[in-house]
Amino acid sequence: MRRTGIGVALAAALLLSSCGSGGDSGSLTFVSYGKGAYQDGQRKAFLEPYQKQTGVKVNLDGPSDNAKLRAMVEAGRVTWDIMDTDAFMAREHCGTLLEKIDVGELKDSFPPGTLSDCGVPAALFGLMFMYNEKTYGANPPKSLADFFDSAKFPGKRVMYAKDPAIGQLEAALLADGVPPDKLYPLDVDRALKVHDRIRHDLTLAQTYGQQQQAMVDNQADMALVVSARAYSALKAGGTQWKRVPTKVPVTWDVLVVPKGTRNKDLATDLIRFISQPEPGARFAELSGAGAASTKARPELNDVQRQIDVLSEDRAEEKVFINADWWTANYSKVVQSWTAWQTS
């Protein structure tokens, strides 16, 4: 879901000057996104129980960085064993930068299209349409089309701008009447024209934290926000925000194993542990993100139930992105998305 990176040459230089010789059979290094409910949930639901059960020490590192992983592999000095990253990276670099992962009998435990040879789903995220109840009161928006209709629903909109692959384009096309099964190949120009309708009312947040703060501080009236951040906003006091029951683009993160790690078998074992229903359910309860396993049954609190878009009774709302299409087109779409923002 989130692409991060520093220059490959710089990363390689840092690695060559500072890395050790790799892991050993008694420990693993798991890389995630840094401090926050998401990584804390992984530590408490995945890593600590695995360490307790097996005696294998699991070191938590971060933040996840695709360019740094590439530099490690190309320098032959791999010190990471598992990294949490976007689904496209796993498809684009399978067999070159990443090891193939065999999850065995768990292969049917994930939503269709989310598992790939080198990427095992770790968490699901829905791009939710939420509105500020203080603004709209008894006349709330009811569909995605309302987010893109400033005449019918005046007000400030906010969405995350750095990565266009979390569902913003899909949301625009769904709002414009494109059926979910006809979304791909994405008509990017059409999607951007839909966004043009609200251009003067749209705040393009450069970080998820900026978007979350705008919601909590009543600096916006509507938001397209990933479910984990919606949960964080509600927990931080933004209880005036309500979910619109409408179509929700769904994305996911995956766990990958860098090619050349000394601990491939142990890393695979940890990923299999993580992919079981019980750890997945516990992670969802702690983080506010969706469990990757379709067999997980998390016991959600009242706040989580408000923004839960992945439950079986909301199956009609979920629209999974096409990761294969995004893998082939990501760079080109980023260029169009960036040019639109700066035009």
C-alpha positions as CSV (number, residue, x, y, z in Angstrom):
1,M,0.0,0.0,0.0
2,R,2.8,2.4,0.8
3,R,5.9,2.8,-1.3
4,T,8.9,4.3,0.3
5,G,12.4,4.7,-0.9
6,I,15.7,6.5,-0.9
7,G,18.2,6.6,-3.7
8,V,19.6,3.1,-4.4
9,A,23.2,4.3,-4.7
10,L,23.0,6.0,-1.3
11,A,21.4,3.0,0.3
12,A,24.1,0.8,-1.1
13,A,26.8,3.0,0.3
14,L,25.2,3.0,3.7
15,L,24.8,-0.8,3.7
16,L,28.4,-1.4,2.7
17,S,29.7,0.8,5.5
18,S,27.4,-0.4,8.2
19,C,25.9,-3.9,7.7
20,G,27.0,-7.0,9.3
21,S,27.3,-10.4,7.6
22,G,23.6,-11.4,7.9
23,G,21.4,-13.3,10.3
24,D,21.8,-16.6,12.0
25,S,19.5,-19.6,12.5
26,G,18.4,-18.4,16.0
27,S,17.0,-15.0,15.1
28,L,15.0,-13.1,12.5
29,T,14.7,-9.5,11.5
30,F,11.2,-8.3,10.7
31,V,10.8,-4.9,9.0
32,S,7.7,-2.8,9.2
33,Y,6.6,0.9,9.0
34,G,7.7,2.4,12.3
35,K,6.0,3.4,15.5
36,G,2.2,3.3,15.5
37,A,-0.8,1.0,16.1
38,Y,-0.1,-1.0,12.9
39,Q,3.5,-2.0,13.9
40,D,2.5,-2.4,17.5
41,G,-0.2,-4.8,16.4
42,Q,2.2,-6.9,14.4
43,R,4.6,-7.1,17.4
44,K,2.0,-8.1,19.9
45,A,-0.1,-10.4,17.6
46,F,2.7,-12.0,15.4
47,L,6.2,-11.6,16.7
48,E,6.0,-11.9,20.4
49,P,3.7,-15.1,20.3
50,Y,6.0,-16.7,17.7
51,Q,9.1,-15.9,19.7
52,K,7.4,-17.4,22.8
53,Q,6.3,-20.5,21.0
54,T,9.5,-21.3,19.1
55,G,12.3,-19.6,21.1
56,V,13.4,-17.8,17.9
57,K,14.3,-14.1,18.7
58,V,12.5,-11.7,16.3
59,N,14.1,-8.3,16.0
60,L,11.8,-5.5,14.8
61,D,13.3,-3.0,12.4
62,G,12.0,-0.2,10.2
63,P,10.8,1.6,8.3
64,S,10.1,-0.6,5.3
65,D,12.0,0.7,2.3
66,N,11.9,-1.0,-1.1
67,A,15.1,0.8,-2.3
68,K,17.1,-0.3,0.8
69,L,16.0,-3.8,0.3
70,R,17.2,-3.7,-3.3
71,A,20.5,-2.3,-2.2
72,M,21.0,-5.1,0.3
73,V,20.3,-7.8,-2.3
74,E,22.5,-6.2,-4.9
75,A,25.3,-5.7,-2.5
76,G,25.0,-9.3,-1.2
77,R,24.7,-8.1,2.4
78,V,21.1,-9.0,3.3
79,T,20.3,-8.4,7.0
80,W,16.5,-8.3,6.7
81,D,14.6,-11.5,6.7
82,I,10.9,-10.4,6.3
83,M,9.6,-7.0,5.1
84,D,6.1,-5.6,5.0
85,T,5.5,-3.8,1.7
86,D,3.1,-3.1,-1.1
87,A,1.6,-5.9,-3.2
88,F,3.1,-4.6,-6.4
89,M,6.7,-4.8,-5.3
90,A,6.2,-8.5,-4.6
91,R,4.9,-9.1,-8.1
92,E,7.4,-6.9,-9.9
93,H,10.6,-8.3,-8.3
94,C,9.7,-11.9,-7.6
95,G,12.7,-14.2,-8.1
96,T,15.1,-11.3,-8.5
97,L,15.0,-9.3,-5.3
98,L,12.6,-11.6,-3.5
99,E,12.4,-15.3,-2.6
100,K,9.3,-17.4,-3.5
101,I,7.3,-18.3,-0.4
102,D,5.4,-21.5,0.0
103,V,2.6,-21.2,2.6
104,G,1.5,-24.8,2.0
105,E,-2.1,-25.6,3.0
106,L,-2.7,-21.9,3.9
107,K,-2.7,-20.9,0.2
108,D,-6.5,-20.8,0.1
109,S,-6.8,-18.6,3.3
110,F,-6.6,-15.3,1.5
111,P,-9.0,-13.2,-0.7
112,P,-8.8,-14.2,-4.4
113,G,-6.0,-12.4,-6.2
114,T,-4.1,-11.2,-3.1
115,L,-1.6,-14.0,-2.8
116,S,1.4,-14.1,-5.2
117,D,4.5,-16.3,-5.5
118,C,6.7,-13.8,-3.5
119,G,4.1,-11.9,-1.5
120,V,1.9,-13.2,1.3
121,P,-1.0,-10.8,2.4
122,A,-0.4,-9.2,5.8
123,A,-3.3,-6.8,6.2
124,L,-6.2,-5.4,4.2
125,F,-7.2,-1.7,3.9
126,G,-10.4,-0.2,2.7
127,L,-10.4,3.3,1.2
128,M,-13.5,4.6,3.1
129,F,-15.7,7.6,2.4
130,M,-16.4,9.4,5.6
131,Y,-18.2,12.6,6.4
132,N,-18.2,15.1,9.3
133,E,-21.5,14.9,11.1
134,K,-21.1,18.4,12.4
135,T,-21.3,19.7,8.8
136,Y,-24.1,17.7,7.3
137,G,-26.2,16.7,10.2
138,A,-29.5,15.1,9.1
139,N,-28.6,15.4,5.4
140,P,-25.4,13.2,5.0
141,P,-23.9,12.0,1.8
142,K,-25.0,8.6,0.7
143,S,-22.8,7.4,-2.2
144,L,-19.3,7.9,-3.6
145,A,-20.8,10.3,-6.2
146,D,-21.5,12.7,-3.4
147,F,-17.8,13.0,-2.6
148,F,-17.3,14.4,-6.1
149,D,-20.3,16.7,-6.1
150,S,-19.5,20.1,-4.5
151,A,-22.8,21.6,-5.7
152,K,-25.0,19.1,-3.8
153,F,-22.6,18.8,-0.9
154,P,-20.4,21.9,-0.4
155,G,-17.4,21.5,1.9
156,K,-13.7,20.7,2.1
157,R,-12.5,17.3,1.1
158,V,-9.3,15.6,2.1
159,M,-7.4,12.6,0.9
160,Y,-3.9,11.2,0.9
161,A,-2.0,12.3,-2.2
162,K,1.4,10.6,-2.1
163,D,0.3,7.2,-3.5
164,P,-2.4,6.8,-6.1
165,A,-2.6,3.1,-5.7
166,I,-4.7,3.0,-2.5
167,G,-8.0,3.4,-4.4
168,Q,-8.4,7.1,-5.2
169,L,-8.8,6.5,-9.0
170,E,-11.0,3.5,-8.5
171,A,-13.2,5.5,-6.2
172,A,-13.6,8.3,-8.8
173,L,-14.5,5.8,-11.5
174,L,-17.0,4.0,-9.3
175,A,-18.5,7.4,-8.4
176,D,-18.8,8.1,-12.2
177,G,-20.8,5.0,-12.8
178,V,-18.2,2.4,-13.8
179,P,-19.3,-1.1,-12.6
180,P,-16.7,-2.8,-10.3
181,D,-16.1,-5.6,-12.9
182,K,-15.4,-3.1,-15.6
183,L,-12.8,-0.9,-13.7
184,Y,-9.7,-2.4,-15.4
185,P,-7.9,-1.3,-17.3
186,L,-8.3,1.9,-15.4
187,D,-9.3,4.9,-17.5
188,V,-6.9,7.2,-15.7
189,D,-7.8,10.3,-17.7
190,R,-11.5,9.9,-16.8
191,A,-10.7,9.4,-13.2
192,L,-8.6,12.6,-13.0
193,K,-11.5,14.5,-14.7
194,V,-13.8,13.3,-11.9
195,H,-11.3,14.6,-9.4
196,D,-11.2,17.9,-11.3
197,R,-14.8,18.5,-10.2
198,I,-13.7,19.0,-6.6
199,R,-10.2,20.4,-7.2
200,H,-10.9,23.8,-5.5
201,D,-12.4,22.0,-2.4
202,L,-9.7,19.3,-2.1
203,T,-6.9,19.1,0.3
204,L,-4.1,16.7,-0.8
205,A,-2.5,15.5,2.4
206,Q,1.1,14.6,2.0
207,T,1.1,12.2,5.0
208,Y,-1.5,10.0,6.6
209,G,-0.9,11.8,9.8
210,Q,-1.8,15.2,8.1
211,Q,-5.0,13.7,6.8
212,Q,-5.9,12.3,10.2
213,Q,-5.2,15.6,12.0
214,A,-7.4,17.5,9.5
215,M,-10.2,15.2,10.3
216,V,-9.8,15.3,14.1
217,D,-9.5,19.2,14.0
218,N,-12.6,19.7,11.8
219,Q,-10.5,21.1,9.0
220,A,-12.4,18.9,6.5
221,D,-16.0,17.9,5.9
222,M,-15.4,14.8,3.8
223,A,-12.6,12.3,3.5
224,L,-11.4,9.3,1.5
225,V,-9.3,7.6,4.1
226,V,-7.8,4.1,4.6
227,S,-9.6,2.2,7.3
228,A,-6.6,1.9,9.7
229,R,-6.3,5.7,9.7
230,A,-10.0,6.1,10.1
231,Y,-9.8,4.0,13.2
232,S,-6.9,6.1,14.5
233,A,-8.9,9.3,13.9
234,L,-11.9,8.0,15.8
235,K,-9.6,6.9,18.7
236,A,-8.0,10.3,18.7
237,G,-11.3,12.0,19.4
238,G,-12.7,12.4,15.9
239,T,-16.0,10.8,16.8
240,Q,-17.9,13.3,14.6
241,W,-16.8,11.3,11.5
242,K,-19.2,8.7,10.1
243,R,-18.8,6.1,7.4
244,V,-20.9,6.3,4.2
245,P,-22.1,2.8,3.4
246,T,-20.9,2.7,-0.2
247,K,-18.4,0.9,-2.5
248,V,-14.9,0.6,-0.9
249,P,-11.7,0.0,-2.9
250,V,-9.6,-2.6,-1.0
251,T,-5.8,-2.8,-1.0
252,W,-3.4,-4.9,1.0
253,D,0.2,-5.1,2.2
254,V,2.3,-8.3,1.8
255,L,5.1,-9.9,3.6
256,V,8.2,-10.6,1.4
257,V,11.5,-12.4,2.0
258,P,14.6,-10.7,0.5
259,K,16.6,-12.9,-1.8
260,G,19.8,-14.0,-0.2
261,T,18.7,-14.1,3.4
262,R,20.4,-16.9,5.4
263,N,17.1,-17.5,7.1
264,K,14.6,-18.3,4.3
265,D,13.2,-21.4,5.9
266,L,12.8,-19.7,9.3
267,A,11.3,-16.6,7.6
268,T,8.8,-18.8,5.8
269,D,7.9,-20.5,9.1
270,L,7.1,-17.1,10.7
271,I,5.0,-16.1,7.7
272,R,3.0,-19.3,8.0
273,F,2.4,-18.6,11.6
274,I,1.3,-15.0,10.9
275,S,-1.1,-16.3,8.2
276,Q,-3.1,-18.4,10.6
277,P,-6.6,-17.2,11.6
278,E,-5.8,-16.6,15.3
279,P,-2.8,-14.3,14.9
280,G,-4.6,-12.5,12.1
281,A,-7.7,-11.9,14.3
282,R,-5.6,-10.6,17.1
283,F,-3.7,-8.2,14.8
284,A,-7.0,-6.8,13.5
285,E,-8.2,-6.2,17.0
286,L,-5.1,-4.3,17.9
287,S,-4.4,-2.3,14.7
288,G,-7.7,-1.4,13.1
289,A,-6.5,-2.9,9.8
290,G,-8.2,-5.9,8.3
291,A,-7.0,-9.4,8.9
292,A,-5.5,-11.0,5.7
293,S,-6.9,-14.5,6.5
294,T,-10.5,-15.0,5.4
295,K,-10.8,-17.4,8.3
296,A,-9.9,-14.9,11.0
297,R,-12.7,-13.9,13.3
298,P,-11.6,-10.8,15.2
299,E,-13.7,-9.5,18.1
300,L,-13.9,-5.9,17.2
301,N,-14.7,-3.1,19.6
302,D,-17.5,-0.5,19.0
303,V,-15.2,1.9,17.2
304,Q,-13.7,-0.8,14.9
305,R,-17.2,-2.0,14.0
306,Q,-18.1,1.5,12.8
307,I,-15.3,1.4,10.1
308,D,-15.2,-2.3,9.4
309,V,-15.6,-2.7,5.7
310,L,-14.3,-6.3,5.5
311,S,-17.0,-8.2,7.3
312,E,-19.1,-10.8,5.5
313,D,-22.3,-8.7,5.8
314,R,-20.6,-5.9,3.7
315,A,-19.3,-8.2,0.9
316,E,-21.2,-6.1,-1.7
317,E,-19.3,-3.0,-0.8
318,K,-15.8,-4.4,-1.3
319,V,-13.9,-3.8,-4.5
320,F,-10.5,-5.4,-4.6
321,I,-7.9,-3.6,-6.7
322,N,-6.2,-5.5,-9.5
323,A,-2.6,-5.8,-8.3
324,D,-1.4,-7.2,-11.6
325,W,-2.7,-4.2,-13.5
326,W,-1.1,-1.9,-11.0
327,T,2.2,-3.7,-11.1
328,A,2.4,-3.2,-14.9
329,N,1.2,0.5,-14.8
330,Y,2.3,1.9,-11.4
331,S,5.1,4.2,-12.7
332,K,3.1,5.6,-15.5
333,V,0.1,6.3,-13.3
334,V,2.3,8.0,-10.7
335,Q,3.5,10.4,-13.4
336,S,0.0,11.2,-14.4
337,W,-1.1,11.6,-10.8
338,T,1.8,13.9,-9.9
339,A,1.3,16.0,-13.1
340,W,-2.4,16.4,-12.2
341,Q,-1.6,17.6,-8.7
342,T,0.9,20.2,-9.9
343,S,-1.0,21.4,-13.0
